[in-house]
Amino acid sequence: MTYRFTVNLPQNQKKVLRISPKETLSEVRQIICKEKGFNPSRYVFKLPSNPTDTVDDLTSVGDLKTSEINFVAIGR
């Protein structure tokens, strides 16, 4: 079973992935950075409902209890 997961990228871009809920944010990071040419060490994941705290890369997509996450440049 796959999960429709939306990643909100910088500059009002979005990436919709069809992934397993068992995949971690680390795996999502690899996909996004490879496709978009981002430096993985310069970005963090934050929940739209809690934009002040970062989300650990070891968290699985299914454990987030949301189908959307923000991918934010560090220092913004």
C-alpha positions as CSV (number, residue, x, y, z in Angstrom):
1,M,0.0,0.0,0.0
2,T,1.3,3.5,-0.9
3,Y,0.6,6.8,0.8
4,R,0.1,10.1,-0.9
5,F,2.5,12.5,0.9
6,T,3.0,16.2,0.1
7,V,6.2,18.0,0.8
8,N,6.0,21.8,0.8
9,L,9.3,23.0,-0.7
10,P,10.9,26.5,-0.6
11,Q,9.6,29.1,-3.0
12,N,6.0,27.8,-2.9
13,Q,6.9,24.6,-4.7
14,K,5.3,21.2,-3.8
15,K,6.3,17.6,-4.4
16,V,3.7,14.9,-4.1
17,L,5.1,11.4,-3.5
18,R,3.5,8.0,-3.5
19,I,5.5,6.2,-0.8
20,S,5.1,3.5,1.8
21,P,4.0,4.7,5.3
22,K,7.0,2.8,6.6
23,E,9.5,5.1,4.8
24,T,11.4,7.5,7.0
25,L,11.8,11.2,6.5
26,S,15.5,10.5,5.8
27,E,14.4,8.5,2.7
28,V,12.1,11.4,1.7
29,R,15.0,13.8,2.2
30,Q,17.1,11.7,-0.2
31,I,14.4,11.7,-2.9
32,I,13.7,15.5,-2.6
33,C,17.4,16.5,-2.5
34,K,18.4,14.2,-5.4
35,E,15.5,15.4,-7.6
36,K,15.8,19.2,-6.7
37,G,19.5,19.4,-6.3
38,F,19.2,20.6,-2.7
39,N,22.1,20.2,-0.1
40,P,20.5,17.8,2.5
41,S,22.4,19.4,5.4
42,R,20.8,22.8,4.8
43,Y,17.1,21.8,5.2
44,V,14.9,20.5,8.0
45,F,11.4,19.0,8.1
46,K,8.7,20.9,10.1
47,L,5.0,20.1,10.5
48,P,2.6,22.8,9.2
49,S,0.7,22.5,12.5
50,N,4.0,23.2,14.5
51,P,6.4,25.3,12.4
52,T,8.7,26.0,15.3
53,D,9.9,22.4,15.9
54,T,11.9,20.2,13.6
55,V,10.8,16.6,13.0
56,D,13.4,13.9,13.4
57,D,14.5,12.2,10.1
58,L,14.0,8.7,11.7
59,T,10.3,9.3,11.9
60,S,8.3,7.2,9.5
61,V,5.8,9.0,7.3
62,G,3.0,6.9,8.8
63,D,3.9,8.0,12.3
64,L,3.4,11.6,11.5
65,K,-0.4,11.4,11.4
66,T,-0.4,13.9,8.6
67,S,0.0,13.7,4.8
68,E,1.9,16.9,4.5
69,I,5.2,18.3,5.8
70,N,7.3,21.4,5.2
71,F,10.9,21.2,3.9
72,V,12.5,24.4,5.2
73,A,16.0,25.9,4.7
74,I,17.9,26.2,8.0
75,G,17.9,29.7,9.4
76,R,14.5,30.7,8.0
